[in-house]
Amino acid sequence: MSRLPWVLALLVPLLHAASPKAGAATAASSNCVEHGSGVRICSQLDETALRVRGGSTIWRVWLEGPAAPIQVRLHNSSPQVVRVNRGDDQIVHMGCRIHREVRRRVTAIGEGGSQLQARAYSPSVRQEAALIAAALAPRLAQIESEFVRRRGALPAGDSAEAVTELLDRTERELLDALNYQELAALRDYVTAQFRRARAPADRQPADHASLASSRRLVYVSLNALSDAAAAESTGDWRFDLALLCIRHLRKMAESDDLTTGLCLTSEPTAATFRMRPQSFNQWQSDKITTGEYREVYRGLYIYTTHKGFKTIRCLDPERTECPVINLVDDPDPTFRCDFQQGVCERRSDPTLPEGCHGRGH
């Protein structure tokens, strides 16, 4: 009997070390980044639980340091590999005494390693856009490289099915890369570009000149087709258009050019204007003409404007008589609505109206 306490003292630590809870703790990896004023944003994830499709674990994010309100961005850059509960891009309020930690279940849905990030979110559009651009640039470069490699690997006289499969795959990769809330309009731009690339043969432009001149139809400007892109032309406008789109996105990210400005005017003046991406049902703040969206993310936007009892609505991107606002390729800084004619259009006014400052393309 006198040996029982000694035996229990030996067994208890061994049993604890073999428990599932202790094993999970050692398998999970922690990471902390400095935010400022002594605050650190920390996260922990058990990668071993995600090695098998269907496996799941808890992604734990917490703050260390003084209590202070802060917004944290939880982002999943691998949506084909893991699914995060409540969405792949979340902005959560933290820092108060009762909001020092958040937990999200992560489930493996494909092969590969998860790419999850928890970082401070900036309320400044320009600062946040710069952070997004820095994260996007290397990924877009990789997508471009892979597209060129896969295109080169296709046999001569490749089938329509093979072409469509490559275009579909590349479009999915781009949309996954652009899965930030702010980039809904840019995702719409990608969707429009690849829809044109998959157009029937009888709708193909004869050459790059005709492709560029039909900017309103295909959303590509002549200036966007660089000499380098022209030199790498495959002779197939579908692949050239896709490559041009990828390269355009990469250059925007590398030059931190994801936002721009748009000056609004109307006749008569002082109309109420609003716009949004078609795929994201959240309007930008209302503006009064003359007015300006000084920092708005690039992409395609539908819009509506009214003055008294007169209204102009352009909510269908396929209506050629009422085109969407293209904030990627169209360099004209002014958007003018004429209520007498019932139309709105981009204009290259040499002098911006009063109230507009503009930000060049």
Secondary structure, 3 states (H helix, E strand, C coil): CCCHHHHHHHHHHHHHHCCHHHHHHHHCEEEEEEEECCEEEEEEECHHHHCCCCCEEEEEEEEECCCCCEEEEEEECCCCCEEECCCCEEEEEECCCCCCEEEEEEEECCCCCCCEEEEECCCCHHHHHHHHHHHHHHHHHHHHHHHHHHHHHCCCCCCHHHHHHHHHHHHHHHHHHCCCHHHHHHHHHHHHHHHHHCCCHHHCCCCHHHHHHCHHHHCCCHHHCCHHHHHCCCCCHHHHHHHHHHHHHHHHHHCCCCEEEEEEEEECCCCEEEEECCCCCCCCCCEECCEEEEEEECCEEEEEEEECCEEEEECCCCCCCCCCEECCCCCCCEEEEECCCCEEEEECCCCCCCCCCCCCC
